[in-house]
Every structure is written in C-alpha cells, then in structure tokens.
Amino acid sequence: MYPSETPREQMHAAMENQQPADQLTTKVEEAHRNLKGMIRILEKMVELKDPYTAGHQQNVAAMAVAIGRKMGLTADRLESIELAGAIHDIGKIGIPTDILCKPGRLSNIEMMLVQEHAAHGFLLLQGVSFTWPLAEIVHQHHERVNGSGYPRGLAGKEMMVESKIVAVADVFDAMASHRPYRPALGEKAALEELRKNKGVLYDTQVVNALEAVLGEAQLVESKQTEKNTGLFRFCLESI
Ligand SMILES: [Fe+2]
C-alpha cells in the first residue's frame, strides 16, 4: 500500500487482493466435494461386489458419526469417521464373490481370505493423500481392544478412537442385519453382544456412547405415532 492511496483506493486494493483468496476457497471446496464424490463411487463399488451388504456401509457411517458426536469429537474427526465408515469394507473388492455371498458357514481358509479385506482396504487407500486418515481407520476396523482382532492384533491405545467407533458401529449393524449365512439377529442381540464384551473386545466409552444414542432414539420413537418405525431407523434419522 502506498501512502498516497485514498481510503477508496485502499478498499479497492483490499477487494482485489481478496478475490484470489475467495477463488482459492471455492477451488478447495470443489476439490473437497470431488474427493467425497470419489469416495461415494468406491462405496457403491463395494455394494456391487457384495450386494448382501448394500446399505451396510452407510448405516455404519451414520451410526459411527452419531457415536462420535456423542463423545464430543471435532467436526474434522466426525468427517473422517463418516467417510471411513462409508468405505470401511472397500477391501472386499479383492475377495471372490462366491465366498462373500456364500450361504452357510465359511471354511477356515475362506474365513482367512475374507479377513484379508481389512489389509486390502489399507493397501488400496494408503497411496492416496486424503485429507482424512481413511487408510488407517479402515485398516483397524476389525481390531479389538484386547488385541484379539485382525490384521495386526492391535490393542487399546494402539488403536485410533475413530477405528474403535467404526468397529462398534460395524458389529452393531452387521448383527442387526441379515447375512447370506444367517438371518438377522436383531438390535437387542447386537447391543447385548456389545455390552457383554465392553472393555474386552470393544471400547467401553464407545459402547456407552452407542447406548446413549440408542436410548435417545428410543425416546424419540416412543413419542412417534407412526407404525413400523424401528429403533435403528430412528437412530439414523435422529443424527
Ligand atoms: Fe469389515
């Protein structure tokens, strides 16, 4: 700024300087939207590969965000959880469809192949410098707090909070839903499993947050007059 500039000239100069910044913000937002669009495509690819779990990843994403919000996580971390939840099973693309959709029990070898999906997911995502730590969250979504999970047997503090949250949401939705090898076990049984193994397989704080979310959803449900409104559906709608 030159001392001879009038206030009007100064204002114009400031506006001119601001314009590129606005344009930059728009471009960043556009890139952000495009990246999210790509993640949605990845999500749909998994559903094409494994149609029995269509909607599962979205359910997990929504449930995980509700848990994370209840735990007071920042908006950035909630976004990470939402996106990682939406593609947490991306590694299933590398598993043969006849194993993924097999009705009945899997053999030990088939089970080992299916379990590879967590590591496959990490390999697929690690090369992309996403704004969010998606590769690591996906890598850890089958780890358990006592170290009995896979693929690396991480325990407690070695796990990201985001992964602990996605893990609990994943178990809840998977148990509550139908699978090729068994009928749906229901939300009650899913919650019972999580309660029973709280602090052993699943993070205590995360399970408590899920219970709080479900409790609130039940309250909302009890106030509704419409029929056929399941607990889980209300939970998803309430976030
Ligand atoms: Fe999984």
Residues whose N, C-alpha, C, O or C-beta is under 5 A from the ligand:
A	BS01	LIG	H88 D89
